[in-house]
Amino acid sequence: MVRVLHIAEKPSVAKLIANSVAGNGQIGR
């Protein structure tokens, strides 16, 4: 749930987290 707070403060972080969660190996895109 702490991640949600970080997302609210930094949308950029939300995108990074979403990418890493969506694909734990597609970060190389």
GIZI-V547280 format. One record per pair of residues at least 4 apart in sequence whose C-alpha atoms are under 7 Angstrom apart, sorted by the first residue. I is the first residue (numbers start at 1). J is the second residue. Records with the same first field share a line. If there is no record, write none. Layout:
I=J / J
This chain:
2=6
3=7
4=8
5=9
6=10
7=11 / 13 / 14
10=14
11=15
12=16
13=17
14=18
15=19
16=20
17=21
18=22
19=23 / 27
20=24 / 27
23=27
